[in-house]
Each structure stands twice: as structure tokens, then as C-alpha cells.
Amino acid sequence: MKLAVIPARGGSKRIPRKNIKSFGGKPMIAWSLNAAHDTGLFDRVIVSTDDPEIASVARYYKAEVPFMRPAELSDDYTGTIPVIAHAIDWYIAQGYNPTLVCCIYATAPFIRADDIKLGLEILEQAEADFAFSVTSFAFPIQRALKLRSDGRMDMFDPTQFQTRSQDLPDAYHDAGQFYWGKRSAWLSGTPIFGPGAAPVILPRHRVQDIDTLEDWRHAEGLMKALEHL
């Protein structure tokens, strides 16, 4: 059984009601739900939420909400792995056998079904525990700067001052779209960003983390730009 789980709690602080706030003419979560359905891969597409309104929107977009997420997994400090493990455990208790599980974030409006399908291919071909979306940093992180308490600047690694940017290896970060994983990896608490994970590399122009209003406005501008490509 292939299971898609979209975590979407109701307590967003920086952007209130972020998961169902209108983006590009539909609730934000709808972009992720539509992409999951469009893959044709999943036996179940579910939303894990503690919020009745989010549950209602999810059902409208053809997702299942088979349970309401318990309060102890709905605070500001609960990570992704316990939420997905809870969903897997729930299905096992109902007599199902979820073997491959994809966590899809609710605030990923640039997610594409083809990328999710590629993630599954990479997971299986690499025999990895996880396969997740990443993209490259636009600037070499080895030459990053930090702001001191006195208002001046320092390099994180001064030894790289003389190194040319083109001589430094590319660095990548989590694209915040999806995480394929084996059931055993989710349930054992295996770190996603570990040696057992394989990358699904996405172009930077299709990645935007959305945590602040500035992020949201940047994503809206990016959406308009992509419409003209």
C-alpha cells in the first residue's frame, strides 16, 4: 500500500490559517492534494490535521481525513517524523499494510506530480530509506557571513576567503515539498537527512519555503512568473 500523508495543523502563527489561505485562486493545501492525486500512485491520500475547517477543505479536494490528529502531535514543536509515524500506526491498527509512505507538505504550491513520481523511482532504484526534494543554494555557503553583536561582519569560515566561488562544491537544502520513505524508516525514527537518503534535485525557480508573509509574497510573484514560461 502506498500512502500519501499531508500534515496540516491549524495553529500557524506567522501566517494565520496558512494551510487553507487562498493562493493562486485555491486553498494553499489544494496544490499539494491535486499533485498527489495526479500521480496516480497512491492507494490513499490523507490529511493529518487537528482542525475541522482544514479537514473540510481537504475532503472537498478528495482527500481522506480518517482521524483527527491528537493534541500532543499538534503543537509548535512536533516534528514531521512523529506525525507520519502516527498515520502509519493508525492504518496498521485498521488492518492495512502501508509499505511506502510519502509525506507531502501542505504549503508547496510549486509541487509537481512528475517530481513525486521521480521521487519514488529514486527511492526504489537507490534502495534508500528516504528520497526527498532538494535544491541548490544560489551562493556558496562556504563563503557565508555572520553578523556580530557589534554590528560588524565575520565569515563563518575565514579560510575560504581566497577560494573562488567556482572552485567550491555545490551545497543543497531541503526544498520542503515531499519526503518518500519506507515504513520501517518512518517508524524507527531514522533521520531523513542522513546517509540512507537519496536526493530528488529540483530547480531553484520551482522552490519556495513559505513561513513568513515575505515568503508568501515572493511565492505569489514566482507563481505569476511561472505562468509566463
Helices and strands as residue ranges (DSSP letters): E 2-7, G 18-20, E 22-23, E 26-27, H 28-39, E 44-48, H 52-60, G 71-73, H 80-93, E 100-104, H 113-126, E 130-136, G 141-143, E 145-147, E 153-155, G 158-160, G 165-167, E 172-182, H 183-188, E 197-201, G 204-206, H 213-227
